[in-house]
Amino acid sequence: MLSYLVQRIVLLAATFLAITVIGFTITRLAPGDPVELYFSGGLAGGDTGVSTDRLKNVERAKEALRKQLGLDRPLYVQYGIWLGDILTGDLGTSFKDGRPVWDKILERLPLTITLNAMSILLTFAIAIPLGILSAVRTGSLADQVTTVGAFMLYSLPSFWVGTLIIIFLCGGDYFAWFPSAGVRSIDFDPSWPWYQRLGDYLHHLAAPLFVTTYGTFAYLSRVLRASMLEVKSQDYIRTARAKGLPERTVILKHVLRNSIIPIVTNIGLLLPALIGGSVIIETIFSLPGLGYLGYESILQRDYPTVLAIFSAGSALALIGILISDLLLVAVDPRISFASRPA
Amino acid sequence: MSARAPQSQRYGARVWRTFRHTQRAIVSLYIVGVLAVLALSADFIANDKPHYLSVRGESYFPVLLEYGVGLGVRSWPAELRNVDFYELAREADTAIWPPIPYSSTRVDIRSQPFKAPSSAHWLGTDHLGRDIAAGMLHGTRVSLTIGLVVVLIQATIGIALGALAGFYGGWIDLVISRFIEIMLGIPTFFLLLTVAAVFPPSIYLIMIILGLTGWTGIARYVRSEFLRVRALDFVEAARSLGGSDLRVMGRHVLPNSLAPVLVSMSFGVASAILSESALSFLGIGVPAHIVTWGSILSAARTNTFAWWLAVFPGAAIFLTVTVYNLIGDGLRDALDPKTALALEARGTEAAPVLQTPAVETA
């Protein structure tokens, strides 16, 4: 077991390195010199106009900056330096405001994690009962409604649903049920009792949470239903019924447990979609999370930040794949570590 | 060497027969057909030039003429150059206009921006006063083209790499499988955003990136199919008859492995359309003058009173994505011997078994 784990982690590390090489190359080969950007007011804004007599100084300063950022070295040396920095926990400095990228990410991360953790919990809380209901009463009205409903739900583009919610439910000309931006009300007061603060927070997160969640729970409930139907037709289920077990036990113990495998593998595969999904949802609802930071950084060509988020995203994806493999072994004793292709 | 043709025809016919029993998929197929017709005839339905114009004793067919000019076989007559057809039509004897007398890019000066749907503008106008109905039609063209081109790129790469890996196995398989794993670990949508944002906006660039990043599913399918099929007797027979590797792969293994690829391709179209719309929605990638469903929807983000900018393009994206997903679903049911038998026996719809539909940003 341990050797399998070590082997997997080594392979993952190699894959991660390859991905960072791709990300690094793209951001460095992209048109638009960061130094030019830096001087055209990208960094710290402010001093944009430069008079002609200062131009020579500017050229010299640009050269110095290029050297300071290491941009005058060959690409592979730059990559080596970047990798060394990453491994020692230094993600570099933002081109935009000169702040350490770590700080920028750390202040945005909690919101994204909260949103996604709540979304995953909610997904399972809804998908599992719905899938069971649908599979137990195959062909019933409830099953048909959930089948059609689920199909519609996961074909609904989240950016459309998000926009519709903003237009129709978040102020505007129609209903004002939810706030349209941010995580705090304008009249937020830190002296509010905790339940009022929590309520305010949840009120702001409700709409984004719904948009993040509906597609995945619709999808997962279908996966569970299909898997349960397959298990239900197995001989050992007939045996369980024949020996007089109550239906409840048969479903919850015998069917459900054996049907859970595809759900488990999907947990890991949900993770990589989170970064991309966060970009869209946080942008729609103006939530100061990691996805919104990524979107802003891309627009501002803040490459160190973009590269850091890109790497974090791929690390998350790879860890997701590993987790789902490990969970698979944990829930299904028939699958052994040794026989699985690494 | 067409010994296998009759059998694969029978197989194809059986799959088609089962597919036809899946009502949802058939209806979806019709809808795709309608969308394709709309996309092809967009210029004839919505155009800021009349179909027929008779002015000062001369007859013109400006819409057709535009095609001729586009192909380089005709040129605009001097009297029609830089002419405003709306003005010209006023002094014309007869002018036959398309049902929607605006083009997708035309800024209607007579109308204000942000007009709600009315008889003049069926689906309203956007922030520049462009007609949304015309924009929707043009968007259909963009979306369907993107879906098709992207999936063709994905299928080419996926089939080629998957076939190589599955057919030869060994170190080739190892290298390609590692490569697939690398691709799976890339946060695709974020990569897409980055590349689309830093390079000059272009619809072709979007197609290429989507094509280059989305082939892993097809490659994995083809690889496992090749692994399975290459050990079968008929492949051995073709080999012993002296067929070259390429011939064995192309003529014997591939046709027997292609069916699941069609399922992936159908989902792939849906997913490509979704990704392009999401990019345009974020205002990245597609040049500002090109109107797409996503770009119309994007205008609704900042102008929350203009509900028509959100409702119509979003519904179009939803419809298109749904029908492609349904087609993929129906195909998979038809190809799966278990559900296929049940379908034929009952002649009704089987409950869809969902595997890999287009899930956004995955």
HADDOCK unambig.tbl for C-alpha pairs under 7 A between the chains (distance, minus, plus):
assign (segid A and resid 15 and name CA) (segid B and resid 182 and name CA) 5.54 0.50 0.50
assign (segid A and resid 18 and name CA) (segid B and resid 182 and name CA) 6.99 0.50 0.50
assign (segid A and resid 19 and name CA) (segid B and resid 182 and name CA) 6.33 0.50 0.50
assign (segid A and resid 19 and name CA) (segid B and resid 186 and name CA) 6.51 0.50 0.50
assign (segid A and resid 30 and name CA) (segid B and resid 198 and name CA) 6.04 0.50 0.50
assign (segid A and resid 30 and name CA) (segid B and resid 199 and name CA) 6.62 0.50 0.50
assign (segid A and resid 31 and name CA) (segid B and resid 198 and name CA) 6.72 0.50 0.50
assign (segid A and resid 31 and name CA) (segid B and resid 199 and name CA) 6.54 0.50 0.50
assign (segid A and resid 155 and name CA) (segid B and resid 318 and name CA) 6.24 0.50 0.50
assign (segid A and resid 155 and name CA) (segid B and resid 321 and name CA) 6.26 0.50 0.50
assign (segid A and resid 155 and name CA) (segid B and resid 322 and name CA) 5.42 0.50 0.50
assign (segid A and resid 156 and name CA) (segid B and resid 318 and name CA) 5.52 0.50 0.50
assign (segid A and resid 157 and name CA) (segid B and resid 318 and name CA) 6.47 0.50 0.50
assign (segid A and resid 159 and name CA) (segid B and resid 278 and name CA) 6.93 0.50 0.50
assign (segid A and resid 160 and name CA) (segid B and resid 314 and name CA) 5.51 0.50 0.50
assign (segid A and resid 163 and name CA) (segid B and resid 301 and name CA) 6.32 0.50 0.50
assign (segid A and resid 163 and name CA) (segid B and resid 310 and name CA) 6.87 0.50 0.50
assign (segid A and resid 164 and name CA) (segid B and resid 310 and name CA) 6.67 0.50 0.50
assign (segid A and resid 167 and name CA) (segid B and resid 304 and name CA) 5.01 0.50 0.50
assign (segid A and resid 167 and name CA) (segid B and resid 305 and name CA) 6.70 0.50 0.50
assign (segid A and resid 167 and name CA) (segid B and resid 307 and name CA) 6.68 0.50 0.50
assign (segid A and resid 172 and name CA) (segid B and resid 304 and name CA) 6.16 0.50 0.50
assign (segid A and resid 172 and name CA) (segid B and resid 305 and name CA) 6.16 0.50 0.50
assign (segid A and resid 173 and name CA) (segid B and resid 305 and name CA) 6.06 0.50 0.50
assign (segid A and resid 222 and name CA) (segid B and resid 354 and name CA) 6.42 0.50 0.50
assign (segid A and resid 223 and name CA) (segid B and resid 354 and name CA) 6.16 0.50 0.50
assign (segid A and resid 226 and name CA) (segid B and resid 353 and name CA) 5.72 0.50 0.50
assign (segid A and resid 272 and name CA) (segid B and resid 187 and name CA) 6.20 0.50 0.50
assign (segid A and resid 272 and name CA) (segid B and resid 362 and name CA) 6.89 0.50 0.50
assign (segid A and resid 273 and name CA) (segid B and resid 361 and name CA) 5.80 0.50 0.50
assign (segid A and resid 273 and name CA) (segid B and resid 362 and name CA) 4.53 0.50 0.50
assign (segid A and resid 276 and name CA) (segid B and resid 189 and name CA) 5.29 0.50 0.50
assign (segid A and resid 276 and name CA) (segid B and resid 190 and name CA) 5.66 0.50 0.50
assign (segid A and resid 276 and name CA) (segid B and resid 361 and name CA) 5.70 0.50 0.50
assign (segid A and resid 277 and name CA) (segid B and resid 361 and name CA) 6.22 0.50 0.50
assign (segid A and resid 298 and name CA) (segid B and resid 194 and name CA) 5.89 0.50 0.50
assign (segid A and resid 298 and name CA) (segid B and resid 197 and name CA) 6.64 0.50 0.50
assign (segid A and resid 299 and name CA) (segid B and resid 197 and name CA) 6.59 0.50 0.50
assign (segid A and resid 310 and name CA) (segid B and resid 187 and name CA) 6.86 0.50 0.50
assign (segid A and resid 310 and name CA) (segid B and resid 190 and name CA) 6.84 0.50 0.50
assign (segid A and resid 313 and name CA) (segid B and resid 187 and name CA) 5.69 0.50 0.50
assign (segid A and resid 314 and name CA) (segid B and resid 185 and name CA) 5.20 0.50 0.50
assign (segid A and resid 314 and name CA) (segid B and resid 186 and name CA) 5.10 0.50 0.50
assign (segid A and resid 314 and name CA) (segid B and resid 187 and name CA) 5.49 0.50 0.50
assign (segid A and resid 317 and name CA) (segid B and resid 185 and name CA) 5.31 0.50 0.50
assign (segid A and resid 318 and name CA) (segid B and resid 185 and name CA) 5.44 0.50 0.50
